Amino acid sequence: MATAERQARTTWEGPLPTGSGQVELVSSGVGTFPVTWASRTERPDGKTSPEELLAASHATCYAMSLSVLLSRTVTAPRRLVVTATVDFAPKEGGGFHVTKSDLEVTGEVDGVDQAKFQELAEQAEANCPISNVMRGNIAISVRATLAG
């Protein structure tokens, strides 16, 4: 497989507190989305943030990682629903930082019990390329639940 490059572009206008920007998903062309400082630190109000985009990236990469691991070790999942929650918080001494990404996965998977599903979910996190970019910089947790 060849190296895959993906591109996003942000245009920002004005000072941080009152300015605004647009992030464009260039490679896919699927959209341009507004961003502001307020949408990052207060309420989204229909705008995105770097942390939301990071959460989307982490949830998607992790779902793919778990899917391939389940397919190789047990059976392909019928469905995985993954939510990543990324925290952006004030930093001691000033500024802000990303502190953690919590992964929650609910799976419909035949032939596996809850304990095995949690074990495989944790292994998948260790193999997820986006997790590996973040590892050592922020806390990452995984909570896995089999759908009833």
N, C-alpha and C positions, 0 to 999 in steps of 0.2 A: 504494500500500500504506500502510495506517495504521501509526503507531508501535506497536511491540510492546513491552510491558512484561512483565517476568518478575520473580518474587519468590521469595526464599528467606528463611527465618527461623531464627535460632539462639537457643537458650535455653542459658545457661551457669550453672552452679552451683559455687560454691566458689572457692578461690584457684587461680591458674594451675597450679602444679606438681601439685596433687592433685585439682583440680576436674575436671568433665566437662561435656559439653554434647551437644545434639542439633541437627543441622541438618536442617531440613525443606524439601523442594522444594515450595513452596506452589503455584506456578502450575500445575504438572503434576500434583501430588498423587501422584507416583510413589514417594515414600518419605521416611522420616526416618532419619537415619544418625548414629551416635554419633561424637563427637570428644573427644580429650583432648590435653593438651600432649605426653604421652609418644608418642601415635600420630603426632604432628607431627614430633617430633625424634628418635625412636628407632625402634621397630618398630610397624607399623600395628596388629597384633593384632586384625584385624577391624573397625577403626575408620577413618574417613576423616580428611582434613585439608584446610585451605584450598588447599594446593599441589596435592593430588590433584584437587580440584575444578577448579582452574585448568588443570591438565593436561588434564582431560576436556573442558573448555571449549575449550581451544586446539586439541586434536586434532579435535574435531567441527567447529569453525568452519573450520579449515584444510581438512579433507576436503571440505566443501561448496564452499569457494573453488576448490580444485583441480578438482573435478568440473565446475563451471560453466566454468572456463577451458578445460579439455580439450574439453568439449562444443562450445564456441564456436570453437576453433582447429583441432582434429584430429578427435576422435570422442569420444563419451561413454565413460567408463571402464566396463569390466565390473565391476571391483572395485578399491577403494582401502583399504588397511589403514594407518592412521595411528596412530603412538604419539608422544605428547608426554611428555618427561621434564623435569620442573621441579625445579630445585635450590633448597633452603632451607638456608642456611648461616649460621654465626656471622659477625657483622659486626665489623670492626676497631673497637675502642673500646667494644664491648658491643652486645648485642642481636642480632637476626637479620634477614636479608633474603632475598628471592628474587633469585637471581643470573642464571638463564638458563632458557630453554625450548628443548630440542632436539627438533625434529620429524624423525621417520623415517617415510617413506611407501614402501610397496611397492604397485605398481600393475599391474593387468592392463589394458593399453590397446593396441588395435590401431593400426597406422599411425604409430608413433612409435619412434625409437631411444632408447638410454639418454641420450645427450647432450641431445636435445630434451626428454626427460622431465624431466631435472634442471633445464633452463632454465625449463620451464613450472612446475615445482614451486617454484622460487624466485620466479617472477612471482606465483604464487598466494599465497605467503606475504606478499608486499608488498600484496596486496589483501584479506587476511584481517582483518576487523574486530577480532578479539581480538589478533592480532599488532600491529595498529596502536595498540591501547590500551597494549600493553607496550613498543612500540618506543621507544628512547631511555632506557628505564629498566632493561632487562635485555638480555642477549645472546640472540639468536634464531638458530638454525642449522637448515638443511634438508638432509637426506640422502635422495635419491630412488633407488629401485631398481625396475627393471622385473622382474616375476615371469617366471621362465623357463618 
